[in-house]
Amino acid sequence: MDNRTLQNRRILISGASVAGPSLAWWLTRHGFRPTVVERAPQLRGGGYAVDFRGAAHLSVLTKMGILDRIRERQTHLSATTYVDADGRRVASMPPGIFGGDVEILRGLPAGQEPDQVPVHQDRDRHQAARVPVAALAAPRV
């Protein structure tokens, strides 16, 4: 990387689901100027829930100042019950198997408003960014 690249603080992030706006928040905090681009015509809701599990996730949410707001939006997943064709219970799984310590429905995490980080749907507005980044959420393990 040459010195000009290190001086340029403009970052292009591809993806405005969960990871993109979160990365943009952290980069902004460290003096960068991120722009998030999204292929979808609007920010998406729906889909899978977002699980935050373990000390590392909770620590990051605390540092971002949004853990309490995330907890206010949690899904409160209950046990999952499987029934047979007659509606009789045949098995049940406790909520901890499927959910994290805190689980929210997909959308912008609490405290991340769309106007805090530029999000653009058209491809012509990101030409000034020099460092492209693809923000992908880690798969569930």
N, CA and C atoms as an extended XYZ file, in Angstrom:
423
Properties=species:S:1:pos:R:3:atomname:S:1:resname:S:1:resid:I:1 pbc="F F F"
N         0.838       -1.174        0.000 N   MET     1
C         0.000        0.000        0.000 CA  MET     1
C         0.887        1.242        0.000 C   MET     1
N         0.610        2.164       -0.866 N   ASP     2
C         1.417        3.381       -0.880 CA  ASP     2
C         0.870        4.402        0.125 C   ASP     2
N         1.636        5.443        0.352 N   ASN     3
C         1.296        6.454        1.354 CA  ASN     3
C        -0.015        7.162        1.043 C   ASN     3
N        -0.340        7.367       -0.250 N   ARG     4
C        -1.598        8.032       -0.615 CA  ARG     4
C        -2.800        7.216       -0.139 C   ARG     4
N        -2.703        5.889       -0.225 N   THR     5
C        -3.801        5.036        0.220 CA  THR     5
C        -4.002        5.170        1.718 C   THR     5
N        -2.910        5.251        2.468 N   LEU     6
C        -3.023        5.370        3.926 CA  LEU     6
C        -3.610        6.713        4.342 C   LEU     6
N        -3.407        7.750        3.543 N   GLN     7
C        -3.937        9.065        3.877 CA  GLN     7
C        -5.413        9.200        3.526 C   GLN     7
N        -5.873        8.417        2.585 N   ASN     8
C        -7.277        8.490        2.181 CA  ASN     8
C        -8.126        7.775        3.227 C   ASN     8
N        -9.043        8.466        3.837 N   ARG     9
C        -9.864        7.906        4.910 CA  ARG     9
C       -11.267        7.546        4.420 C   ARG     9
N       -11.506        7.602        3.109 N   ARG    10
C       -12.808        7.265        2.552 CA  ARG    10
C       -12.871        5.763        2.280 C   ARG    10
N       -13.902        5.127        2.789 N   ILE    11
C       -14.064        3.682        2.672 CA  ILE    11
C       -15.431        3.389        2.062 C   ILE    11
N       -15.467        2.468        1.130 N   LEU    12
C       -16.712        2.013        0.528 CA  LEU    12
C       -17.039        0.640        1.093 C   LEU    12
N       -18.228        0.505        1.669 N   ILE    13
C       -18.666       -0.764        2.254 CA  ILE    13
C       -19.851       -1.268        1.443 C   ILE    13
N       -19.753       -2.484        0.975 N   SER    14
C       -20.823       -3.098        0.198 CA  SER    14
C       -21.673       -3.952        1.117 C   SER    14
N       -22.922       -3.550        1.314 N   GLY    15
C       -23.851       -4.332        2.116 CA  GLY    15
C       -24.380       -3.568        3.305 C   GLY    15
N       -25.703       -3.358        3.351 N   ALA    16
C       -26.331       -2.574        4.418 CA  ALA    16
C       -27.260       -3.440        5.261 C   ALA    16
N       -26.845       -4.665        5.545 N   SER    17
C       -27.661       -5.518        6.405 CA  SER    17
C       -27.252       -5.277        7.853 C   SER    17
N       -26.527       -6.163        8.448 N   VAL    18
C       -26.091       -5.997        9.830 CA  VAL    18
C       -24.619       -5.594        9.883 C   VAL    18
N       -23.775       -6.321        9.160 N   ALA    19
C       -22.337       -6.095        9.240 CA  ALA    19
C       -21.911       -4.753        8.646 C   ALA    19
N       -22.515       -4.340        7.523 N   GLY    20
C       -22.103       -3.096        6.865 CA  GLY    20
C       -22.260       -1.861        7.735 C   GLY    20
N       -23.464       -1.581        8.254 N   PRO    21
C       -23.621       -0.417        9.126 CA  PRO    21
C       -22.796       -0.518       10.415 C   PRO    21
N       -22.618       -1.731       10.926 N   SER    22
C       -21.800       -1.893       12.135 CA  SER    22
C       -20.343       -1.552       11.849 C   SER    22
N       -19.828       -2.053       10.735 N   LEU    23
C       -18.455       -1.716       10.341 CA  LEU    23
C       -18.322       -0.216       10.123 C   LEU    23
N       -19.299        0.380        9.459 N   ALA    24
C       -19.254        1.824        9.217 CA  ALA    24
C       -19.223        2.604       10.530 C   ALA    24
N       -19.977        2.156       11.515 N   TRP    25
C       -19.986        2.822       12.826 CA  TRP    25
C       -18.588        2.823       13.432 C   TRP    25
N       -17.933        1.651       13.407 N   TRP    26
C       -16.589        1.551       13.992 CA  TRP    26
C       -15.561        2.352       13.204 C   TRP    26
N       -15.635        2.295       11.890 N   LEU    27
C       -14.688        3.055       11.076 CA  LEU    27
C       -14.840        4.557       11.311 C   LEU    27
N       -16.082        5.033       11.407 N   THR    28
C       -16.326        6.449       11.693 CA  THR    28
C       -15.705        6.833       13.027 C   THR    28
N       -15.854        5.972       13.984 N   ARG    29
C       -15.292        6.234       15.322 CA  ARG    29
C       -13.768        6.370       15.281 C   ARG    29
N       -13.137        5.723       14.302 N   HIS    30
C       -11.677        5.753       14.196 CA  HIS    30
C       -11.195        6.692       13.094 C   HIS    30
N       -12.044        7.661       12.716 N   GLY    31
C       -11.608        8.721       11.827 CA  GLY    31
C       -11.767        8.475       10.345 C   GLY    31
N       -12.418        7.385        9.958 N   PHE    32
C       -12.645        7.128        8.540 CA  PHE    32
C       -13.973        7.729        8.113 C   PHE    32
N       -14.192        7.830        6.806 N   ARG    33
C       -15.430        8.357        6.239 CA  ARG    33
C       -16.068        7.284        5.367 C   ARG    33
N       -16.778        6.351        5.983 N   PRO    34
C       -17.359        5.263        5.202 CA  PRO    34
C       -18.645        5.664        4.480 C   PRO    34
N       -18.875        5.010        3.368 N   THR    35
C       -20.137        5.073        2.653 CA  THR    35
C       -20.572        3.634        2.435 C   THR    35
N       -21.804        3.330        2.774 N   VAL    36
C       -22.352        1.993        2.600 CA  VAL    36
C       -23.205        1.991        1.338 C   VAL    36
N       -22.965        1.024        0.457 N   VAL    37
C       -23.811        0.866       -0.720 CA  VAL    37
C       -24.588       -0.431       -0.572 C   VAL    37
N       -25.798       -0.412       -1.072 N   GLU    38
C       -26.684       -1.571       -0.962 CA  GLU    38
C       -27.360       -1.796       -2.312 C   GLU    38
N       -27.364       -3.020       -2.756 N   ARG    39
C       -27.985       -3.372       -4.034 CA  ARG    39
C       -29.507       -3.267       -3.969 C   ARG    39
N       -30.082       -3.601       -2.828 N   ALA    40
C       -31.543       -3.552       -2.683 CA  ALA    40
C       -32.013       -2.098       -2.755 C   ALA    40
N       -33.210       -1.862       -3.254 N   PRO    41
C       -33.714       -0.486       -3.394 CA  PRO    41
C       -33.994        0.200       -2.064 C   PRO    41
N       -34.090       -0.544       -0.981 N   GLN    42
C       -34.295        0.037        0.349 CA  GLN    42
C       -33.681       -0.911        1.378 C   GLN    42
N       -33.478       -0.397        2.585 N   LEU    43
C       -32.935       -1.251        3.636 CA  LEU    43
C       -33.915       -2.380        3.899 C   LEU    43
N       -33.384       -3.573        4.055 N   ARG    44
C       -34.243       -4.748        4.187 CA  ARG    44
C       -34.573       -5.056        5.634 C   ARG    44
N       -35.777       -5.525        5.832 N   GLY    45
C       -36.184       -6.079        7.115 CA  GLY    45
C       -36.473       -7.549        6.883 C   GLY    45
N       -36.982       -8.215        7.857 N   GLY    46
C       -37.348       -9.620        7.695 CA  GLY    46
C       -36.146      -10.525        7.624 C   GLY    46
N       -36.388      -11.768        7.269 N   GLY    47
C       -35.308      -12.744        7.199 CA  GLY    47
C       -35.040      -13.353        8.561 C   GLY    47
N       -33.877      -13.924        8.699 N   TYR    48
C       -33.502      -14.560        9.957 CA  TYR    48
C       -33.322      -13.521       11.062 C   TYR    48
N       -33.511      -13.962       12.271 N   ALA    49
C       -33.219      -13.097       13.415 CA  ALA    49
C       -31.697      -12.978       13.555 C   ALA    49
N       -31.266      -11.970       14.281 N   VAL    50
C       -29.847      -11.751       14.532 CA  VAL    50
C       -29.578      -12.130       15.984 C   VAL    50
N       -28.675      -13.083       16.177 N   ASP    51
C       -28.328      -13.550       17.521 CA  ASP    51
C       -27.014      -12.936       17.963 C   ASP    51
N       -26.982      -12.466       19.185 N   PHE    52
C       -25.755      -11.997       19.813 CA  PHE    52
C       -25.490      -12.959       20.955 C   PHE    52
N       -24.366      -13.677       20.880 N   ARG    53
C       -24.105      -14.752       21.827 CA  ARG    53
C       -22.706      -14.609       22.416 C   ARG    53
N       -22.626      -14.663       23.729 N   GLY    54
C       -21.334      -14.719       24.394 CA  GLY    54
C       -20.767      -13.358       24.761 C   GLY    54
N       -19.691      -13.424       25.534 N   ALA    55
C       -19.065      -12.215       26.075 CA  ALA    55
C       -18.546      -11.281       24.984 C   ALA    55
N       -18.012      -11.825       23.896 N   ALA    56
C       -17.463      -10.968       22.841 CA  ALA    56
C       -18.561      -10.117       22.205 C   ALA    56
N       -19.673      -10.735       21.828 N   HIS    57
C       -20.771       -9.976       21.220 CA  HIS    57
C       -21.320       -8.939       22.184 C   HIS    57
N       -21.580       -9.356       23.416 N   LEU    58
C       -22.166       -8.428       24.386 CA  LEU    58
C       -21.218       -7.281       24.703 C   LEU    58
N       -19.918       -7.558       24.715 N   SER    59
C       -18.925       -6.517       24.961 CA  SER    59
C       -18.940       -5.475       23.834 C   SER    59
N       -19.024       -5.935       22.592 N   VAL    60
C       -19.050       -5.015       21.451 CA  VAL    60
C       -20.307       -4.147       21.504 C   VAL    60
N       -21.458       -4.765       21.783 N   LEU    61
C       -22.701       -3.995       21.873 CA  LEU    61
C       -22.630       -2.970       22.998 C   LEU    61
N       -21.987       -3.328       24.101 N   THR    62
C       -21.812       -2.398       25.214 CA  THR    62
C       -20.923       -1.229       24.793 C   THR    62
N       -19.804       -1.527       24.114 N   LYS    63
C       -18.900       -0.465       23.661 CA  LYS    63
C       -19.585        0.468       22.666 C   LYS    63
N       -20.512       -0.069       21.884 N   MET    64
C       -21.252        0.760       20.932 CA  MET    64
C       -22.363        1.555       21.613 C   MET    64
N       -22.653        1.230       22.868 N   GLY    65
C       -23.689        1.940       23.608 CA  GLY    65
C       -25.100        1.541       23.216 C   GLY    65
N       -25.274        0.336       22.658 N   ILE    66
C       -26.597       -0.054       22.176 CA  ILE    66
C       -27.136       -1.332       22.819 C   ILE    66
N       -26.415       -1.923       23.769 N   LEU    67
C       -26.873       -3.183       24.349 CA  LEU    67
C       -28.254       -3.052       24.990 C   LEU    67
N       -28.485       -1.992       25.742 N   ASP    68
C       -29.802       -1.828       26.379 CA  ASP    68
C       -30.917       -1.701       25.340 C   ASP    68
N       -30.664       -0.959       24.264 N   ARG    69
C       -31.679       -0.815       23.213 CA  ARG    69
C       -31.893       -2.125       22.453 C   ARG    69
N       -30.834       -2.891       22.292 N   ILE    70
C       -30.969       -4.218       21.668 CA  ILE    70
C       -31.842       -5.101       22.562 C   ILE    70
N       -31.565       -5.083       23.853 N   ARG    71
C       -32.357       -5.902       24.788 CA  ARG    71
C       -33.836       -5.502       24.776 C   ARG    71
N       -34.119       -4.214       24.593 N   GLU    72
C       -35.516       -3.765       24.517 CA  GLU    72
C       -36.237       -4.354       23.308 C   GLU    72
N       -35.489       -4.702       22.271 N   ARG    73
C       -36.084       -5.218       21.036 CA  ARG    73
C       -35.971       -6.732       20.906 C   ARG    73
N       -35.472       -7.406       21.937 N   GLN    74
C       -35.245       -8.842       21.780 CA  GLN    74
C       -36.541       -9.611       21.574 C   GLN    74
N       -36.409      -10.750       20.925 N   THR    75
C       -37.567      -11.528       20.506 CA  THR    75
C       -38.183      -12.355       21.618 C   THR    75
N       -37.445      -12.642       22.676 N   HIS    76
C       -37.928      -13.500       23.762 CA  HIS    76
C       -38.393      -14.852       23.212 C   HIS    76
N       -37.509      -15.459       22.449 N   LEU    77
C       -37.795      -16.764       21.860 CA  LEU    77
C       -38.161      -17.760       22.951 C   LEU    77
N       -39.218      -18.511       22.724 N   SER    78
C       -39.619      -19.549       23.685 CA  SER    78
C       -39.188      -20.906       23.137 C   SER    78
N       -39.501      -21.938       23.855 N   ALA    79
C       -39.156      -23.283       23.416 CA  ALA    79
C       -39.801      -23.574       22.063 C   ALA    79
N       -39.140      -24.365       21.280 N   THR    80
C       -39.677      -24.811       19.996 CA  THR    80
C       -40.261      -26.202       20.199 C   THR    80
N       -41.525      -26.357       19.860 N   THR    81
C       -42.216      -27.624       20.072 CA  THR    81
C       -42.581      -28.239       18.729 C   THR    81
N       -42.311      -29.513       18.607 N   TYR    82
C       -42.654      -30.264       17.396 CA  TYR    82
C       -43.881      -31.117       17.693 C   TYR    82
N       -44.823      -31.115       16.774 N   VAL    83
C       -46.054      -31.879       16.956 CA  VAL    83
C       -46.226      -32.848       15.791 C   VAL    83
N       -47.006      -33.887       16.032 N   ASP    84
C       -47.298      -34.840       14.965 CA  ASP    84
C       -48.519      -34.367       14.171 C   ASP    84
N       -48.967      -35.182       13.230 N   ALA    85
C       -50.086      -34.817       12.354 CA  ALA    85
C       -51.375      -34.563       13.129 C   ALA    85
N       -51.489      -35.124       14.339 N   ASP    86
C       -52.683      -34.925       15.162 CA  ASP    86
C       -52.531      -33.768       16.143 C   ASP    86
N       -51.409      -33.050       16.065 N   GLY    87
C       -51.195      -31.915       16.948 CA  GLY    87
C       -50.635      -32.286       18.318 C   GLY    87
N       -50.257      -33.559       18.511 N   ARG    88
C       -49.694      -33.980       19.801 CA  ARG    88
C       -48.205      -33.657       19.840 C   ARG    88
N       -47.776      -33.149       20.965 N   ARG    89
C       -46.366      -32.806       21.160 CA  ARG    89
C       -45.516      -34.071       21.101 C   ARG    89
N       -44.469      -34.037       20.269 N   VAL    90
C       -43.569      -35.187       20.167 CA  VAL    90
C       -42.152      -34.838       20.619 C   VAL    90
N       -41.805      -33.559       20.593 N   ALA    91
C       -40.473      -33.142       21.043 CA  ALA    91
C       -40.497      -31.646       21.320 C   ALA    91
N       -39.549      -31.209       22.127 N   SER    92
C       -39.432      -29.796       22.450 CA  SER    92
C       -37.956      -29.457       22.621 C   SER    92
N       -37.571      -28.288       22.156 N   MET    93
C       -36.193      -27.803       22.287 CA  MET    93
C       -36.206      -26.512       23.083 C   MET    93
N       -35.300      -26.377       24.047 N   PRO    94
C       -35.252      -25.133       24.826 CA  PRO    94
C       -34.801      -23.962       23.948 C   PRO    94
N       -35.182      -22.737       24.303 N   PRO    95
C       -34.874      -21.570       23.460 CA  PRO    95
C       -33.381      -21.328       23.272 C   PRO    95
N       -32.554      -21.690       24.234 N   GLY    96
C       -31.114      -21.445       24.139 CA  GLY    96
C       -30.436      -22.171       22.994 C   GLY    96
N       -31.051      -23.219       22.487 N   ILE    97
C       -30.454      -23.963       21.378 CA  ILE    97
C       -30.465      -23.127       20.106 C   ILE    97
N       -31.517      -22.384       19.882 N   PHE    98
C       -31.668      -21.642       18.630 CA  PHE    98
C       -31.284      -20.169       18.735 C   PHE    98
N       -31.489      -19.569       19.878 N   GLY    99
C       -31.226      -18.143       20.016 CA  GLY    99
C       -29.937      -17.880       20.772 C   GLY    99
N       -29.496      -16.637       20.719 N   GLY   100
C       -28.310      -16.230       21.451 CA  GLY   100
C       -28.689      -15.690       22.819 C   GLY   100
N       -27.741      -14.998       23.437 N   ASP   101
C       -28.031      -14.340       24.713 CA  ASP   101
C       -29.080      -13.254       24.498 C   ASP   101
N       -28.994      -12.599       23.357 N   VAL   102
C       -29.968      -11.590       22.949 CA  VAL   102
C       -30.240      -11.838       21.471 C   VAL   102
N       -31.504      -11.852       21.094 N   GLU   103
C       -31.884      -12.065       19.699 CA  GLU   103
C       -32.876      -10.989       19.297 C   GLU   103
N       -32.634      -10.367       18.133 N   ILE   104
C       -33.553       -9.357       17.613 CA  ILE   104
C       -33.918       -9.724       16.177 C   ILE   104
N       -35.022       -9.182       15.708 N   LEU   105
C       -35.389       -9.376       14.311 CA  LEU   105
C       -34.465       -8.556       13.428 C   LEU   105
N       -34.203       -9.043       12.232 N   ARG   106
C       -33.310       -8.354       11.296 CA  ARG   106
C       -33.851       -6.969       10.967 C   ARG   106
N       -32.962       -6.078       10.710 N   GLY   107
C       -33.246       -4.685       10.433 CA  GLY   107
C       -32.074       -3.911       11.022 C   GLY   107
N       -32.157       -2.631       11.098 N   LEU   108
C       -31.065       -1.884       11.705 CA  LEU   108
C       -31.034       -2.145       13.203 C   LEU   108
N       -29.862       -2.527       13.750 N   PRO   109
C       -29.771       -2.672       15.195 CA  PRO   109
C       -30.131       -1.356       15.883 C   PRO   109
N       -30.664       -1.466       17.073 N   ALA   110
C       -31.071       -0.280       17.834 CA  ALA   110
C       -29.909        0.694       17.920 C   ALA   110
N       -30.187        1.947       17.698 N   GLY   111
C       -29.152        2.959       17.818 CA  GLY   111
C       -28.454        3.259       16.504 C   GLY   111
N       -28.661        2.451       15.478 N   GLN   112
C       -28.069        2.725       14.182 CA  GLN   112
C       -29.170        3.233       13.269 C   GLN   112
N       -29.236        4.511       13.110 N   GLU   113
C       -30.253        5.106       12.256 CA  GLU   113
C       -29.688        5.254       10.849 C   GLU   113
N       -30.527        5.128        9.820 N   PRO   114
C       -30.033        5.176        8.445 CA  PRO   114
C       -29.273        6.442        8.101 C   PRO   114
N       -29.581        7.575        8.739 N   ASP   115
C       -28.910        8.814        8.369 CA  ASP   115
C       -27.567        9.004        9.070 C   ASP   115
N       -27.158        8.067        9.927 N   GLN   116
C       -25.873        8.208       10.602 CA  GLN   116
C       -24.702        7.849        9.698 C   GLN   116
N       -24.921        6.983        8.735 N   VAL   117
C       -23.894        6.566        7.790 CA  VAL   117
C       -24.526        6.631        6.407 C   VAL   117
N       -23.846        7.258        5.431 N   PRO   118
C       -24.448        7.326        4.098 CA  PRO   118
C       -24.689        5.934        3.513 C   PRO   118
N       -25.897        5.664        3.073 N   VAL   119
C       -26.235        4.419        2.397 CA  VAL   119
C       -26.820        4.793        1.049 C   VAL   119
N       -26.212        4.281       -0.009 N   HIS   120
C       -26.645        4.639       -1.358 CA  HIS   120
C       -27.054        3.391       -2.120 C   HIS   120
N       -28.152        3.505       -2.849 N   GLN   121
C       -28.589        2.397       -3.684 CA  GLN   121
C       -28.093        2.533       -5.120 C   GLN   121
N       -27.726        3.731       -5.562 N   ASP   122
C       -27.259        3.846       -6.941 CA  ASP   122
C       -25.743        3.730       -6.986 C   ASP   122
N       -25.250        3.192       -8.056 N   ARG   123
C       -23.837        2.826       -8.165 CA  ARG   123
C       -22.918        4.007       -8.497 C   ARG   123
N       -23.446        5.156       -8.886 N   ASP   124
C       -22.597        6.264       -9.324 CA  ASP   124
C       -22.109        7.146       -8.185 C   ASP   124
N       -22.646        6.975       -6.993 N   ARG   125
C       -22.323        7.905       -5.912 CA  ARG   125
C       -21.126        7.474       -5.084 C   ARG   125
N       -20.507        6.332       -5.389 N   HIS   126
C       -19.422        5.835       -4.558 CA  HIS   126
C       -18.050        5.963       -5.209 C   HIS   126
N       -17.927        6.767       -6.248 N   GLN   127
C       -16.668        6.850       -6.976 CA  GLN   127
C       -15.533        7.447       -6.142 C   GLN   127
N       -15.831        8.252       -5.141 N   ALA   128
C       -14.770        8.904       -4.372 CA  ALA   128
C       -14.094        7.964       -3.381 C   ALA   128
N       -14.707        6.858       -3.041 N   ALA   129
C       -14.107        5.936       -2.082 CA  ALA   129
C       -12.939        5.208       -2.724 C   ALA   129
N       -11.894        4.983       -1.972 N   ARG   130
C       -10.696        4.348       -2.497 CA  ARG   130
C       -10.524        2.914       -2.005 C   ARG   130
N       -11.053        2.588       -0.858 N   VAL   131
C       -10.835        1.268       -0.270 CA  VAL   131
C       -12.176        0.548       -0.186 C   VAL   131
N       -12.457       -0.362       -1.142 N   PRO   132
C       -13.727       -1.091       -1.068 CA  PRO   132
C       -13.671       -2.205       -0.027 C   PRO   132
N       -14.758       -2.401        0.684 N   VAL   133
C       -14.855       -3.447        1.693 CA  VAL   133
C       -16.184       -4.154        1.507 C   VAL   133
N       -16.170       -5.477        1.530 N   ALA   134
C       -17.422       -6.233        1.529 CA  ALA   134
C       -17.691       -6.626        2.967 C   ALA   134
N       -18.843       -6.255        3.492 N   ALA   135
C       -19.179       -6.534        4.886 CA  ALA   135
C       -20.139       -7.715        4.917 C   ALA   135
N       -19.629       -8.844        5.333 N   LEU   136
C       -20.438      -10.053        5.400 CA  LEU   136
C       -20.532      -10.508        6.841 C   LEU   136
N       -21.710      -10.832        7.273 N   ALA   137
C       -21.873      -11.342        8.628 CA  ALA   137
C       -21.279      -12.736        8.703 C   ALA   137
N       -20.710      -13.060        9.835 N   ALA   138
C       -20.152      -14.409       10.033 CA  ALA   138
C       -21.267      -15.416       10.085 C   ALA   138
N       -21.047      -16.611        9.525 N   PRO   139
C       -22.107      -17.624        9.570 CA  PRO   139
C       -22.331      -18.109       10.995 C   PRO   139
N       -23.540      -18.565       11.248 N   ARG   140
C       -23.845      -19.127       12.563 CA  ARG   140
C       -23.090      -20.435       12.724 C   ARG   140
N       -22.563      -20.650       13.904 N   VAL   141
C       -21.826      -21.884       14.187 CA  VAL   141
C       -22.554      -22.707       15.215 C   VAL   141
